Amino acid sequence: MGWIKRLFNKVLILMLIFLITFLLLEVVLRLINLSTTATSPLVSDRSTDYRIPPRARIYPTGPKLDWDPLHGYANLFGHRDYPYREDKSPDTLRILMLGDSFLYGSDSFHLHFAKLFEDRLLRRFPERSIEVLNSALWGWTTRHEIGYYRQYGRHLDPDIVILAYYVGNDTSANQPWAKDFLFLGIPEPNYFEASAFWNTLRRYSYVVRHLAILIAYYQAADDYPSEEGSDVKPDMHLLTPERARKITENFDRRSVIMDEKALDQLSPGISTSPPFSEPMWHFIQKRMLVNYEKTQSSYMRSAWNHTEQLLKELKADVLKDNASLFVLIIPAEIQIDDGLKEWTLKKSSRSQAEFDFDLPQKRLTHILSRLDIPYLDLLGPFRSTPADDTLYTHRETHWNLKGMRLAAEKLEKALLKTTKIPP
């Protein structure tokens, strides 16, 4: 029996060593607050997994530009946006936009559709104080966006909340567990199954969260094409609170409105985003095909069920705060460009008969109608444009300036139909 006691003692010692090591790692990760991605100024966050902290430098500062008074830094809310005041004026109509990289934008943010939409409202209502706050961040899913609203967004006192929903990957990413490194496109988890236990661990433990990221990375390492410059890390630091508040106090939003004539003089295909390599472009499009498959996998059935639950919860939260919810449905380029569709299917050795490329909109609009949530589906307006009118940036997934302007125009019209804005 002595050997059993010795074995028990050794196992107990190993468990203590493991526990102490785990706790030490947890403390270290929380102290240094490791970024969720290696190429961005992000910090870990319990509600959103990762976010931009207020006043953080988002991109290297270059020449000072009139439209960027913060000169490359996030505003007081941690948004890549204009420097709005923390306290909303009583006469201000404040619109909060939630979304992922499509809303975050990859171009100069003053030319992004959220700001062009705001410009249109300000021109239409010259006597009104109107703010459109862009809280989006790349890689976020509906779960992250709801987490942001609950922890931060509702405290901004919005009157209207607009959820930008990208059908290309938002649904396939909507699972109870956080899909870290979403762009790796892992179709189903082999580790960290979608259970309350793992979901709780990932939410509260930095060690488990970063371990999941590493596992996700190595699971997809064989498929994920490398891109030059992917290991570049920016020099992150914060703008002082005093400087940020001074800029905010002196900022006049109407001084930087882009009028339509000025926009007409810019190239309609303008974009500062470099195109993906062909292998990466195929990788991205292939991973999105799961959203259009006629035969649903158990994974996608779960994703759609969770999407409906998330939308239901968001509506309840927004109504509780005496605001209104509106959903903007953003189509993927493969739904608009038949050439891209044919190329992707051929490169992926898939058949057109396997897919219904209108399926995400059919299911999502059905859910929104059942939940009585007003929405705008941009699929029709984008398809109705002439075939030679390119609305997306070449091999980059997001809109060019022409697409941005069309989205802003349609969103303004749709919102005014559902929301009465007093003069």
C-alpha positions in Angstrom: 0.0 0.0 0.0 3.0 2.3 0.4 3.5 2.6 -3.3 -0.1 3.9 -3.7 0.6 6.6 -1.1 3.8 7.6 -2.9 2.0 7.6 -6.3 -0.7 9.8 -4.8 1.8 12.2 -3.4 3.6 12.5 -6.7 0.3 13.1 -8.5 -0.7 15.7 -5.9 2.6 17.5 -6.3 2.3 17.5 -10.1 -1.2 18.9 -9.8 0.0 21.7 -7.5 2.8 22.5 -9.9 0.3 22.7 -12.8 -2.0 24.9 -10.8 0.7 27.3 -9.6 2.1 27.5 -13.2 -1.4 28.2 -14.6 -2.1 30.9 -12.0 1.3 32.5 -12.7 0.6 32.5 -16.4 -2.8 34.0 -15.8 -1.3 36.8 -13.8 1.4 37.5 -16.4 -1.0 37.6 -19.3 -3.3 39.9 -17.4 -0.4 42.2 -16.5 0.9 42.5 -20.0 -2.5 42.3 -21.6 -1.4 40.5 -24.7 -3.0 41.5 -27.9 -5.4 39.0 -29.5 -3.7 39.6 -32.9 0.0 40.2 -33.4 -0.4 42.9 -36.0 -2.8 45.4 -34.3 -3.0 47.8 -31.3 -5.6 45.6 -29.6 -5.9 44.6 -26.0 -7.8 41.7 -24.5 -11.3 42.4 -23.2 -13.7 40.2 -21.3 -16.8 41.4 -23.2 -15.5 41.5 -26.8 -12.3 39.3 -26.6 -10.3 42.2 -28.0 -10.8 45.9 -28.6 -9.0 49.2 -29.3 -8.4 51.0 -26.0 -9.3 54.7 -25.9 -6.7 57.1 -27.2 -4.5 54.3 -28.6 -2.5 54.9 -31.8 -4.2 52.9 -34.5 -1.9 53.5 -37.4 1.4 55.3 -38.0 1.0 59.0 -38.1 1.8 60.8 -41.3 1.1 64.3 -42.5 -1.6 66.0 -40.5 -5.0 66.0 -42.3 -8.0 68.1 -41.7 -10.4 65.1 -41.5 -8.2 63.4 -38.9 -7.9 65.8 -36.0 -6.7 62.9 -33.7 -3.9 62.3 -36.1 -4.0 58.5 -36.2 -5.3 57.9 -32.7 -8.5 56.4 -31.4 -11.0 58.8 -29.9 -12.2 58.8 -26.2 -14.4 55.8 -26.9 -11.7 53.7 -28.5 -13.2 54.2 -32.0 -11.5 54.9 -35.3 -13.6 57.9 -35.8 -14.0 61.6 -35.2 -13.4 63.0 -31.7 -16.9 63.1 -30.3 -17.7 64.3 -26.8 -18.2 61.7 -24.1 -21.4 63.3 -22.9 -24.2 63.5 -25.4 -25.9 66.9 -25.6 -29.7 66.8 -24.9 -30.5 68.0 -28.5 -28.2 65.5 -30.2 -29.4 62.5 -32.2 -26.8 59.9 -31.6 -26.6 56.8 -33.8 -24.3 53.9 -32.8 -23.1 51.5 -35.5 -22.0 48.0 -34.6 -20.0 45.8 -37.0 -16.9 44.2 -38.2 -14.2 45.1 -40.8 -16.8 46.1 -43.4 -17.9 48.9 -41.0 -14.5 49.5 -39.5 -13.2 50.3 -43.0 -9.8 49.9 -44.6 -9.6 53.3 -46.3 -9.4 56.8 -44.9 -12.2 56.7 -42.4 -13.8 60.0 -43.6 -14.6 58.3 -46.9 -16.1 55.2 -45.3 -19.9 54.6 -45.7 -20.6 55.3 -42.0 -19.2 58.8 -42.3 -20.7 59.4 -45.7 -24.0 58.4 -44.2 -23.4 60.8 -41.4 -22.5 63.6 -43.9 -25.8 63.0 -45.7 -27.8 63.3 -42.5 -26.0 66.5 -41.5 -26.6 68.1 -45.0 -30.3 67.0 -44.8 -30.8 68.4 -41.3 -28.5 71.5 -41.2 -30.0 72.7 -37.9 -29.7 69.3 -36.1 -26.9 68.0 -34.0 -26.4 64.4 -35.3 -23.6 62.0 -34.5 -22.9 58.6 -36.1 -20.5 56.7 -33.9 -18.6 53.9 -35.6 -17.7 51.3 -32.9 -16.8 48.5 -35.4 -13.6 46.4 -35.3 -12.2 43.8 -37.7 -12.9 40.2 -36.9 -15.8 40.9 -34.6 -18.9 38.8 -34.9 -22.5 39.5 -33.7 -21.5 38.0 -30.3 -18.6 40.5 -30.0 -20.8 43.4 -31.1 -23.5 42.6 -28.5 -20.7 42.3 -25.9 -19.5 45.7 -26.9 -23.0 47.2 -26.7 -23.7 45.7 -23.3 -20.4 46.8 -21.7 -19.7 50.1 -23.5 -22.2 51.1 -26.2 -25.3 51.5 -24.1 -23.3 54.0 -21.9 -22.9 56.3 -25.0 -26.7 56.8 -24.8 -27.6 56.1 -28.4 -31.0 56.9 -29.8 -30.6 54.4 -32.7 -28.4 51.3 -32.9 -27.5 50.0 -36.4 -26.0 46.5 -36.7 -24.1 46.0 -39.9 -24.4 42.3 -40.8 -22.0 40.9 -43.4 -23.4 37.7 -44.9 -20.0 36.6 -46.1 -18.9 35.2 -42.7 -21.0 36.7 -39.9 -23.4 33.7 -39.6 -20.7 31.0 -39.9 -18.8 32.8 -37.1 -21.8 33.1 -34.8 -21.3 30.4 -32.3 -21.4 30.4 -28.5 -17.6 30.1 -28.4 -15.3 32.9 -29.6 -13.9 32.1 -33.1 -10.4 33.6 -32.6 -8.5 34.1 -35.8 -11.8 34.2 -37.7 -9.9 34.9 -41.0 -8.3 31.5 -40.7 -11.7 30.1 -41.5 -11.7 27.0 -39.4 -15.0 25.3 -40.3 -15.5 23.3 -37.1 -13.5 23.1 -33.8 -11.6 20.0 -33.0 -10.8 21.4 -29.6 -12.8 23.7 -27.3 -16.2 22.4 -28.3 -19.2 24.7 -28.1 -20.1 24.0 -24.6 -20.9 26.2 -21.6 -17.9 24.9 -19.8 -15.3 25.9 -22.5 -17.2 29.1 -23.2 -16.9 30.1 -19.5 -13.2 29.2 -19.4 -12.5 31.2 -22.6 -14.4 34.2 -21.2 -12.7 34.4 -17.9 -9.2 32.9 -18.4 -6.6 34.6 -20.4 -4.5 31.4 -20.5 -7.3 29.4 -22.1 -8.2 32.2 -24.5 -4.6 32.5 -25.8 -4.2 28.7 -25.9 -7.3 28.5 -28.1 -5.8 31.1 -30.4 -2.6 29.0 -30.8 -4.6 25.8 -31.4 -6.7 27.6 -34.0 -3.6 28.9 -35.7 -1.8 25.6 -35.9 -5.0 23.8 -37.0 -5.1 26.0 -40.0 -1.4 26.5 -40.6 -1.4 24.1 -43.6 -4.2 25.9 -45.4 -3.5 29.5 -44.5 -1.4 31.2 -47.2 1.3 33.5 -45.9 1.3 37.2 -46.7 4.3 39.5 -46.7 4.4 41.9 -43.8 2.2 39.8 -41.6 4.7 40.0 -38.7 4.9 43.8 -38.5 4.0 45.1 -35.1 3.1 48.8 -34.7 4.5 51.0 -32.0 1.5 51.4 -29.8 1.1 54.2 -27.3 -1.7 56.4 -26.0 -2.6 60.0 -26.6 -2.7 61.9 -23.3 -6.2 62.4 -21.8 -5.7 66.2 -21.7 -4.7 66.3 -25.4 -7.5 64.1 -26.5 -10.1 66.2 -24.6 -8.7 69.4 -25.9 -9.0 68.2 -29.5 -12.5 66.9 -28.8 -13.6 70.3 -27.4 -12.3 72.2 -30.4 -13.7 69.8 -33.0 -16.6 70.9 -35.2 -18.1 67.9 -37.1 -19.7 70.1 -39.8 -16.3 71.5 -40.7 -15.3 68.2 -42.3 -18.5 67.3 -44.2 -17.7 65.8 -47.6 -20.1 67.2 -50.2 -21.2 65.2 -53.2 -19.3 67.4 -55.7 -16.0 66.8 -53.8 -16.7 63.1 -53.8 -17.4 63.2 -57.6 -13.9 64.4 -58.2 -12.4 61.4 -56.5 -11.8 58.1 -58.3 -14.9 55.9 -57.8 -12.6 52.9 -57.2 -10.4 54.7 -54.7 -8.9 52.4 -52.0 -5.8 52.4 -50.0 -6.0 48.7 -49.3 -3.6 46.4 -51.2 -5.1 43.4 -52.9 -4.7 39.9 -51.5 -2.5 37.5 -53.3 -4.4 35.0 -55.5 -3.9 32.0 -53.1 -5.1 34.1 -50.2 -8.1 35.4 -52.2 -9.1 31.9 -53.1 -8.6 30.8 -49.5 -11.0 33.6 -48.3 -13.7 32.9 -50.9 -13.5 29.1 -50.4 -14.0 29.4 -46.6 -17.1 31.6 -47.1 -18.9 29.0 -49.3 -20.2 27.3 -46.2 -22.7 30.2 -45.8 -24.4 29.4 -49.2 -24.6 25.6 -49.1 -28.1 24.3 -49.8 -27.5 21.3 -47.5 -26.9 22.7 -44.1 -24.3 21.1 -41.8 -25.0 20.7 -38.1 -22.5 23.4 -37.6 -24.4 25.9 -39.8 -27.8 25.0 -38.2 -26.3 25.8 -34.8 -24.8 29.0 -36.2 -28.2 30.2 -37.5 -30.0 29.2 -34.3 -27.4 31.2 -32.3 -27.7 34.1 -34.7 -31.4 34.4 -34.1 -30.8 34.2 -30.3 -28.2 36.9 -30.5 -30.5 39.2 -32.5 -33.3 38.6 -30.1 -31.0 39.5 -27.2 -29.7 42.6 -28.9 -33.2 43.9 -29.6 -34.2 43.4 -26.0 -31.1 45.2 -24.7 -31.6 48.1 -27.1 -35.3 48.5 -26.3 -34.5 48.4 -22.6 -32.3 51.4 -23.2 -35.1 53.3 -24.9 -33.4 53.1 -28.3 -34.4 51.5 -31.6 -32.6 48.8 -33.5 -32.0 48.7 -37.3 -30.0 46.0 -39.2 -28.0 46.7 -42.4 -27.5 43.5 -44.4 -24.2 43.7 -46.4 -23.9 41.4 -49.4 -20.6 39.5 -50.2 -18.9 40.2 -53.5 -19.4 36.7 -54.7 -23.2 37.4 -54.6 -22.7 40.3 -57.0 -19.9 39.2 -59.3 -20.7 36.2 -61.4 -17.1 36.0 -62.6 -15.8 35.7 -59.0 -18.5 33.1 -58.3 -17.4 30.9 -61.3 -13.7 31.3 -60.5 -14.2 30.4 -56.8 -16.3 27.3 -57.6 -13.9 26.1 -60.3 -10.8 26.6 -58.1 -12.7 24.9 -55.2 -13.9 22.0 -57.4 -17.5 22.7 -56.3 -20.7 22.8 -58.4 -23.2 25.6 -58.7 -26.0 23.1 -57.9 -24.6 22.8 -54.3 -25.3 26.4 -53.5 -28.0 29.1 -53.2 -26.1 32.4 -53.1 -29.3 34.2 -51.9 -29.7 31.9 -49.0 -28.1 34.1 -46.2 -30.5 37.0 -47.0 -33.5 34.7 -47.2 -32.8 33.2 -43.8 -31.7 36.5 -42.2 -34.7 38.5 -43.4 -37.0 35.8 -42.2 -35.5 36.0 -38.8 -35.6 39.8 -38.7 -39.2 39.8 -39.8 -40.2 37.3 -37.1 -38.4 39.4 -34.5 -40.0 42.6 -35.9 -36.6 44.3 -36.5 -36.5 46.8 -39.4 -33.7 46.2 -41.9 -32.2 47.2 -45.2 -31.0 44.4 -47.5 -28.4 45.9 -49.9 -28.3 42.8 -52.2 -30.9 44.1 -54.6 -29.5 47.7 -55.0 -26.0 46.3 -55.5 -27.1 43.8 -58.0 -29.1 46.4 -60.0 -26.0 48.5 -60.7 -24.5 48.1 -64.3 -22.1 45.2 -64.6 -19.2 47.5 -65.4 -19.8 49.5 -62.2 -17.4 47.9 -59.8 -18.5 48.4 -56.2 -15.8 46.3 -54.4 -12.1 46.8 -54.0 -10.1 44.5 -56.3 -9.4 41.2 -54.5 -10.0 42.7 -51.0 -13.6 41.8 -50.0 -14.6 45.3 -49.0 -16.3 48.2 -51.0 -14.5 50.9 -52.9 -15.7 54.5 -52.8 -18.5 53.9 -55.2 -19.8 51.0 -53.1 -19.5 53.2 -50.0 -21.5 56.0 -51.5 -24.2 53.7 -52.7 -24.5 52.1 -49.2 -24.6 55.5 -47.5 -27.4 56.7 -49.9 -29.5 53.6 -49.4 -29.0 53.5 -45.7 -30.1 57.2 -45.3 -33.3 56.6 -47.3 -34.2 53.4 -45.5 -33.5 54.9 -42.0 -35.7 57.9 -42.7 -38.5 55.6 -43.7 -38.5 53.8 -40.3 -37.3 56.7 -38.0 -38.8 60.1 -37.7 -36.0 62.7 -37.2 -37.5 66.0 -36.1 -36.0 69.1 -37.9 
